[in-house]
Amino acid sequence: MIVLLVITVLLFIAIPNVAKQSQNINAKGCDAFAHMVQGQVQAYRIDNKKFPDSIETMVTDGYLREDETKCPGGGDITIDAEGAVLVSET
């Protein structure tokens, strides 16, 4: 019984920490993904002498794949007129 009690207490301590770290990992993954897309926007600007009109332009011209228009956590990626990559929360 004591062993089960100790295991239960450890689970009550560990499970919330694991869930919190998962959210933290998704947020950092999205930041890293946005930086990668920003690099592709700069490559587009160098090649075409202008910023892309939209994320769809980046996909059409081969700078991003179709599955690279959203963050791993689900946020949408957009590009503003100055070429900055923005992540909108869903």
C-alpha positions as a printed NumPy array, in Angstrom:
array([[  0.   ,   0.   ,   0.   ],
       [  2.826,   2.379,   0.832],
       [  4.448,   1.72 ,  -2.549],
       [  1.195,   2.545,  -4.344],
       [  0.838,   5.714,  -2.281],
       [  4.371,   6.845,  -3.2  ],
       [  3.79 ,   6.079,  -6.898],
       [  0.497,   8.005,  -6.838],
       [  2.122,  11.042,  -5.229],
       [  4.929,  10.983,  -7.795],
       [  2.399,  10.819, -10.626],
       [  0.463,  13.78 ,  -9.215],
       [  3.709,  15.756,  -9.177],
       [  5.051,  14.613, -12.569],
       [  1.979,  14.833, -14.83 ],
       [  1.39 ,  18.629, -14.534],
       [  5.108,  19.291, -15.128],
       [  5.118,  17.15 , -18.274],
       [  2.032,  18.958, -19.619],
       [  3.598,  22.355, -18.936],
       [  6.812,  21.388, -20.727],
       [  4.827,  20.194, -23.749],
       [  3.271,  23.652, -24.152],
       [  6.701,  25.239, -23.761],
       [  8.17 ,  22.971, -26.44 ],
       [  5.355,  23.839, -28.885],
       [  5.91 ,  27.572, -28.324],
       [  9.674,  27.316, -28.918],
       [  9.095,  25.13 , -31.97 ],
       [  6.771,  27.741, -33.427],
       [  9.343,  30.506, -32.81 ],
       [ 12.037,  28.469, -34.549],
       [  9.683,  27.709, -37.443],
       [  8.87 ,  31.424, -37.849],
       [ 12.617,  32.193, -38.03 ],
       [ 13.035,  29.556, -40.74 ],
       [ 10.185,  31.089, -42.754],
       [ 11.747,  34.535, -42.25 ],
       [ 14.938,  33.199, -43.829],
       [ 12.95 ,  31.955, -46.81 ],
       [ 11.274,  35.389, -47.128],
       [ 14.725,  36.975, -47.306],
       [ 15.804,  34.445, -49.948],
       [ 12.675,  35.324, -51.96 ],
       [ 13.513,  39.042, -51.656],
       [ 17.079,  38.483, -52.846],
       [ 15.926,  36.425, -55.836],
       [ 12.93 ,  38.585, -56.84 ],
       [ 13.956,  42.089, -55.637],
       [ 10.699,  42.38 , -53.642],
       [  8.965,  40.809, -50.676],
       [  6.363,  38.103, -51.349],
       [  2.719,  39.156, -51.409],
       [  1.569,  36.282, -49.21 ],
       [  2.51 ,  32.914, -47.797],
       [  0.757,  31.325, -50.78 ],
       [  3.209,  33.1  , -53.098],
       [  6.043,  31.468, -51.18 ],
       [  4.45 ,  28.044, -51.687],
       [  3.697,  28.648, -55.371],
       [  7.243,  29.809, -56.114],
       [  8.793,  26.849, -54.277],
       [ 10.243,  28.611, -51.24 ],
       [  7.95 ,  26.729, -48.84 ],
       [  6.116,  23.426, -48.994],
       [  2.329,  23.271, -48.761],
       [  2.558,  21.891, -45.211],
       [  4.772,  24.787, -44.068],
       [  2.053,  27.43 , -43.809],
       [  1.225,  26.717, -40.15 ],
       [  3.264,  26.386, -36.996],
       [  3.601,  22.933, -35.472],
       [  1.381,  24.2  , -32.639],
       [ -1.315,  25.246, -35.137],
       [ -0.798,  29.008, -35.476],
       [ -1.154,  30.51 , -38.956],
       [  1.904,  32.08 , -40.606],
       [  1.441,  35.37 , -42.485],
       [  3.819,  37.866, -44.094],
       [  3.247,  41.608, -43.799],
       [  4.108,  44.253, -46.423],
       [  7.608,  44.776, -44.972],
       [  8.387,  41.053, -45.187],
       [  8.045,  40.314, -41.463],
       [  6.725,  36.86 , -40.582],
       [  3.821,  36.945, -38.147],
       [  2.286,  34.029, -36.244],
       [ -1.38 ,  34.257, -35.353],
       [ -2.678,  32.186, -32.479],
       [ -5.523,  29.812, -33.228]])
